[in-house]
Structures are given as C-alpha cells and as structure tokens.
Amino acid sequence: MKLFYCLFEMEDDAFLVKAVNCMQQINFVANYYSDFFVAAYCLKRCSTLKKLSFSTQNALNEELEQQYRERLLICWNDICSVFVRSKNIQTLQIKDTNFSEPTFRVLYESLKYPSFPLSKLVANNVHFFGDNHMFFELIQNHNLQYLDLSCSSLSPNGVKLLFDVLNQAECNIEKLMVAHCKLSPDDCKIFGSILMSSKTLKILNLASNNLNQGISSLCEGLCHPNCVLEYLVLANCSLSEQCWDYLSDVLRKNKTLNHLDISCNDLKDKGIKILCKALTLPDCFMKSLCLKHCQITTRGCQDLAEVLRNNQNLKHLHVSNNKLKDAGVKLLCDAIKHPNCHLVDLGLEACEITGASSENLSFAFIQCKTLKRLTLKGNAFEISGMVFPPKF
C-alpha cells in the first residue's frame, strides 16, 4: 500500500499510468476505507498485471452505515475492474479475507468468463457470508490448474460442490491444496471418489485435517486403477494404527503415487514395519517419503534400511525429529552404502545424533554416488569435522 499512497499523493495521472503498467504483479493489504480508495485509484489504471495478491481482513464484511457501504462497494468495483483490463492475469491470491455476498458477487462478475486465463487461484483463510455457490461456479474455469483453499473451512456441502467441479470432464485442476480446512472422516468418501474419477489431479494436500476414521475410503480411491495422483500429503491428519494397513495396500497397488508425506502422525515402529514391507517390493514406485515427527526409534531404522537396500526408486527420505539415535543412523548408513541405494536427499534433523555418528555419515556420503544432500540440523554434534567431498 505504501507505493499506492505515494502514487496517489503525487496527483500525476500520466506518471501513475506509466508506473502501474510497469508492474506484472501487485500485492496489497486493505484494512480501511482509505486503503480501498487509494488502491482503486491506482488499479483502475492498470492493464498489464499477471499476478494479483490481496488481503482485506474483515473490511469487506463489516457492518457499515449505508453511505460508507456504498462508497466501499464503488471502490471495490474499481479494484475488480483490473480483471477486465488486465487480460493476462494468471494468478490470484486472496488471503485473510471475509467476503459479504455483495462484495464477492463483484469479484465473481469480473472473473466468471470461461475465457479468463486464470490458472492459479489461492484462497487462504477466506470466508463467505451467504451463498458460496458463486465461488464453486468460479472455479469451473477450464484454465484453472492450481487451487489452494488451505485454512478456509469447507462444510460438507462445500466438499460436495468441490467434487461436482472436479468431476466435470472439462476440469483441468492438477494441484489441490485443502490443508487445515476442517475436513472430517466422512469427507474422505468424497475425496476417494474424486481420486477415482479425476483424470488430471496429480497433487493433493490434505494436511492438518482429522481424517483417521475415513482413511479407508480415501485409500479405496487411491487403489483404484483410474487414480492418477502422484503427490499426497497426509501430515498431521490424526492417523493411527488402523490406517497403516490401508496405506500399505496403496503402496502395493498404486502405480502413479511417488511422493507420500505422513509426518506428524503416530506411525511408530510398528507402523513403519507395515509400510516398509510394501516399500521393499520391486514394483513399488515411491520416490519421496516424508516421515517427520512420527515417533520412529532405532528399531524402525531396521525396516527403513531394508527399503534403502531394495527400493532403487526411492530418492528422498526425510525422517527428521525422530529418536533414531546413533544406532539407528548406523543402520541407515550401512544401507546407504549398498549399491542398490539411489538416495539423493536424506533429512536427519533433530534425531538425537551425536559425534559418534560422524564417521558413519561421512563414509556413507562418500560411498553413495547418488547422495547429494544430507541435512543434520538440530543434533548435538559439530559437523565441521566431517569430510564431505564435493560431488559432480
């Protein structure tokens, strides 16, 4: 907003037009009527934007006197007119914003045309007061490939509307982020159906939702032969012991999934043993595995070591913030030196490793021809004495 205020105070329209049309991306935060007035003054002269980001907190939904509400709506109309003039806006980011129905309708009317080239829409911590059908109509744009609704609560009806959009033949959404959206286990049935029907969805982030009891329905979709998902995040989803058999089945049957993040769940050594049985199979295509904060101990490293010796597809392994200790790290290092191990990236932050592991880590890094990155932050030893020769 500082730049907008500077341009406003200069009162030089010719310079303003040149200045705003040198910009391809703009980010502003409007909390007061004066912010909206100044932003409108600048944006209604802009026609070159490719990316717009804004946050308005509760300003678009406040109870205002009639005259102020009308003035605010006029300013908001002027701000949204940038979508009509800038015909190449591909990215729209809305954060921390509460829309009233009239204010969202203005935005909707500016973006609703199927020819609008919007390919990425981020709506984080965004709430709609009134009918939210307009939002789900908006995301039916066939140009949209990336949709991030994280931290925006999705009601059961909202999840159903989202399914209707993703189930359309003309939908091209490839990346869907719905982390921290207050999803319930029952919603997993719908997401399982999405995975069965969508021909384009490659990335799905469901982190920080309570999905424990619904994981079987989600895994049913993941095991379906029509599922094309490649990247799945289930971090902090309250997953427990009953979930690991279902996920193990996914690892056996799904031929497209190559990244799985189940960090911050109660996996423990018993759970890692179940998953590793599937991960060691020759037809397991997992390339990246993230297991941070999963209560894995030295015992669990035995099973992970078997995966490293047998799964030549695994390139990235992150087991940070687990109590692996030196004994567990030795098991991993011995496996990393095996000729079948093609690991590129290993994360061992805060794993209660001491200087006793320095030699094992150094030799593993030297002998493994593929290992390029080893992260050791948060452990009680100095890495300055370790020998890590450059790799080409």
C-alpha positions, 0 to 999 in steps of 0.5 A: 500500500505504501507505493499506492499512497505515494502514487496517489499523493503525487496527483500525476495521472500520466506518471501513475499510468506509466508506473502501474503498467510497469508492474506484472504483479501487485500485492496489497493489504486493505484494512480501511476505507482509505486503503480501498480508495487509494488502491482503486485509484491506482488499479483502475489504471492498470492493464498489464498485471499477471499476478494479483495478491490481496488481503482485506481482513474483515473490511469487506464484511463489516457492518457499515452505515449505508453511505460508507457501504456504498462508497466501499462497494464503488471502490471495490468495483474499481479494484475488480475492474483490473480483471477486465483490463488486465487480460493476462492475469494468471494468478490470484491470491486472496488471503485473510479475507471475509467476503459479504455476498455483495462484495464477492458477487463483484469479484465473481462478475469480473472473473466468471468468463470461461475465457479468463486465463486464470490458472492459479487461484489461492484462497487462504483463510477466506470466508463467505457470508451467504451463498458460496455457490458463486465461488464453486461456479468460479472455479469451473474455469477450464484454465484453472490448474492450481487451487489452494483453499488451505485454512478456509473451512469447507462444510460438507456441502462445500466438499460436495460442490468441490467434487461436482467441479472436479468431476466435470470432464472439462476440469483441468485442476492438477494441484489441490491444496485443502490443508487445515480446512476442517475436513472430517472422516466422512469427507474422505468418501468424497475425496476417494471418489474424486481420486477415482474419477479425476483424470488430471489431479496429480497433487493433493494436500490434505494436511492438518485435517482429522481424517483417521476414521475415513482413511479407508475410503480415501485409500479405496480411491487411491487403489483404484486403477483410474487414480492418477495422483502422484503427490499426497500429503497426509501430515498431521491428519490424526492417523493411527494404527488402523490406517497403516494397513490401508496405506500399505495396500496403496503402496502395493497397488498404486502405480502413479503415487511417488511422493507420500508425506505422513509426518506428524502422525503416530506411525511408530515402529510398528507402523513403519514395519507395515509400510516398509514391507510394501516399500521393499517390493520391486514394483513399488514406485515411491520416490519421496517419503516424508516421515517427520515427527512420527515417533520412529526409534532405532528399531524402525531404522531396521525396516527403513534400511531394508527399503534403502537396500531394495527400493532403487526408486526411492530418492528422498527420505526425510525422517527428521525429529525422530529418536533414531539415535546413533544406532539407528543412523548406523543402520541407515548408513550401512544401507546407504552404502549398498549399491542398490541405494539411489538416495539423493536427499536424506533429512536427519534433523533433530534425531538425537545424533551425536559425534559418534555418528560422524564417521558413519555419515561421512563414509556413507556420503562418500560411498553413495554416488547418488547422495547429494544432500544430507541435512543434520540440523538440530543434533548435538554434534559439530559437523565441521569435522566431517569430510564431505567431498564435493560431488559432480 
